Amino acid sequence: MKFREAVRDATMQAMERDPSVFLIGVGIIDPRAVWGTLTGALDKFGPDRVVEGPLAENALTGVCVGAATLGMRPILVHHRIDFVLLTMDQLMNHAAKWKPMFGGQQSVPMVVRAVVGRGWGNGPQHTQSHHALFSHVPGIKTVVPSNPRDAKGLLLAAIEDDDPVVYIEHRWLHEDEAEVPTDYFTTPLGRAVVVRPGRDVTIVAAGPMVSEALKAAHALEATGIGAEVIDLRTLRPLDTDTVVRSVTRTGRLVVADPDWAPCGIAGEVIARVAEQALDVLRARPVRVTWPDSAVPSSQAIEPLFYPGAREIQAAAVRTCEGRAGERLVVSTVKDFHGPF
Amino acid sequence: MTNSASGDLGRRLYRDMFRIRRFEERIKTMYHLREMRSPPHLCMGHEAVAVGVCATLDTQDVVYPYYRSHGWYLAKGGDLKAMMAELFGRETGCSRGWGGSMHLIDLAAGVMGTSAIVAGTISHAAGAAMTFRMRGQDSVAVAVFGDGATEEGVFHETMNFAALRKLPVIFVCENNLYATNTHIRDRQAQTEVYRHAERFGIPGVQADGNDVLAVHTEAARAVERARRGEGPTLIEFHTYRFLEHCGVNEDHDLGYRSYEEVEAWRVQDPVERGRRFATDAEQTRMAGEIEAELDRACDHARSAPWPTSLMLQGAAR
């Protein structure tokens, strides 16, 4: 099952199971159905549960808050995560605050699905990650699935969760294919997973960096470096225990975060390791993150913007000084086609 | 309406307004004691809007007011003692000491939580209305906001959405002419708030917000319309805030409005105008009951426990 089909599978199963789950968003009844992630939803559930919204993202977010506090479970869908910035008032000031502000009497079980648009020259305003922004604020959970199985399991867990969850999917991963159980299942929020064991260096990754980290780990193996790869899956709550346990064994840490470095998740992971286990570190930790600039559009420079397996491998080698192999692997190139 | 029914209604409306006024006068006289440390946005002068609208609602209908909402909370049936305790920052407060004056809630009464962000809860009301529709309930939701909120994008976004889907929501604007200390003519190119409705093809009406019966009449019409499934109404109630934007004092010293303007509105005091609904004897009896209720609420608040700090550790990981 493809990643985007797994998103659809989860959505349909959640809506079949629970009549309080509904979809809302701008352009969700479009025939393209948000890259096929909602194909057939309108026909099956009708316009009362697949609510097409005007281009009014902030109001739609508030509509979800109002519905969620009355026990509904809205899934608000954004074609681009960049549009979520239009909703920051409702998300940060309202959804995130409604539980603490009234002493825990209300919860806001809503999911914000947002797509990061890396793929085909989408430029500075359709490709931002922004997961660190949402993860900064108490009251919001942030999920970044890296593969089709988690895309389904984490989305179902997000829908079941009683707090607002920002579910971030990378367009880059939509066509990836893997085995996904057809039954209903959830992947617990707040738990990272060791996707490849290794003894020499821990590579912590999120979203599209996970497959790059695995590729790097494979190449590192050939040069005698055993890399352990951890998929964070949830950025808030962040599973510090799994990371610290691994670093305690390896003594080395690389964090591959598909986002800018300042005030980001990679820095947060390193800070937590430093706070809890500084003495186990045998080398300085390294962040593999985006260059500190907007994302370019031109096909000549867009591929140069994104770090991948190559940069992760080089970073891991750097932490294992004296055991370096010479040959670096090539980062993944995907064959995307327009129009978007 | 028969004379006696109208008399009963008038008496009830007067009592509710008077109770709100006395509640806030209690805050006014006690605030300097530093027992309440929550910035109060007093609604003195606005009472008729909350009372007139809420008298047209059932318990299962919901209101989404804003940060100037002691009146809405009480008018919709919120627990007075719990609001007092909230102002004192106590565990028994309506928001368990986490909200304060700007964040009131009483779910049983249909007060769904107030926001300190201008226009913050307008869209929540539409979400509640949509939920009622999905569940086949005939309840209505009321969004409450000031004139300043009508400058925010989310007001127009929500009006469009609610009109498009004919949601059972009533948009109630308390136009008191000022956003903090800036007059509406310095902020809006077109200052007749009710006319925004025209753009969305829904009824837009205006009424004297200091005449509780006029408020009741307009609100009843909008509520019936919403219940019949005919969609939202925007009502602009003209009213006036007597005291400063936030705090317990007059604000003549600021000079943004004239003494004469304030005095002219004080002549239109909604509570004073409501006295005609009750005899002197009834008024005296009500005053006694309300003072005793407020005394009990203050005593309770003073002796209530503080909230624990456990939630500060929270789920933030």
Chai-1 contact restraints between the chains, C-beta under 6 A:
chainA,res_idxA,chainB,res_idxB,connection_type,confidence,min_distance_angstrom,max_distance_angstrom,comment,restraint_id
A,P54,B,N160,contact,1.0,0.0,6.0,A-B,restraint_1
A,P54,B,F161,contact,1.0,0.0,6.0,A-B,restraint_2
A,A56,B,E157,contact,1.0,0.0,6.0,A-B,restraint_3
A,N58,B,V154,contact,1.0,0.0,6.0,A-B,restraint_4
A,A59,B,S123,contact,1.0,0.0,6.0,A-B,restraint_5
A,A59,B,V154,contact,1.0,0.0,6.0,A-B,restraint_6
A,A59,B,E157,contact,1.0,0.0,6.0,A-B,restraint_7
A,A59,B,T158,contact,1.0,0.0,6.0,A-B,restraint_8
A,A59,B,F161,contact,1.0,0.0,6.0,A-B,restraint_9
A,G62,B,S123,contact,1.0,0.0,6.0,A-B,restraint_10
A,G62,B,H124,contact,1.0,0.0,6.0,A-B,restraint_11
A,V63,B,S123,contact,1.0,0.0,6.0,A-B,restraint_12
A,V63,B,A126,contact,1.0,0.0,6.0,A-B,restraint_13
A,V63,B,G127,contact,1.0,0.0,6.0,A-B,restraint_14
A,V65,B,H124,contact,1.0,0.0,6.0,A-B,restraint_15
A,G66,B,H124,contact,1.0,0.0,6.0,A-B,restraint_16
A,G66,B,G127,contact,1.0,0.0,6.0,A-B,restraint_17
A,G66,B,A128,contact,1.0,0.0,6.0,A-B,restraint_18
A,A67,B,G127,contact,1.0,0.0,6.0,A-B,restraint_19
A,A67,B,T131,contact,1.0,0.0,6.0,A-B,restraint_20
A,L70,B,A128,contact,1.0,0.0,6.0,A-B,restraint_21
A,L70,B,T131,contact,1.0,0.0,6.0,A-B,restraint_22
A,M72,B,T131,contact,1.0,0.0,6.0,A-B,restraint_23
A,N93,B,I117,contact,1.0,0.0,6.0,A-B,restraint_24
A,H94,B,G120,contact,1.0,0.0,6.0,A-B,restraint_25
A,P100,B,W98,contact,1.0,0.0,6.0,A-B,restraint_26
A,M101,B,W98,contact,1.0,0.0,6.0,A-B,restraint_27
A,M101,B,G99,contact,1.0,0.0,6.0,A-B,restraint_28
A,M101,B,H103,contact,1.0,0.0,6.0,A-B,restraint_29
A,F102,B,S95,contact,1.0,0.0,6.0,A-B,restraint_30
A,F102,B,G99,contact,1.0,0.0,6.0,A-B,restraint_31
A,F102,B,I105,contact,1.0,0.0,6.0,A-B,restraint_32
A,F102,B,G113,contact,1.0,0.0,6.0,A-B,restraint_33
A,G103,B,S95,contact,1.0,0.0,6.0,A-B,restraint_34
A,G103,B,R96,contact,1.0,0.0,6.0,A-B,restraint_35
A,G103,B,W98,contact,1.0,0.0,6.0,A-B,restraint_36
A,P138,B,A316,contact,1.0,0.0,6.0,A-B,restraint_37
A,P237,B,R317,contact,1.0,0.0,6.0,A-B,restraint_38
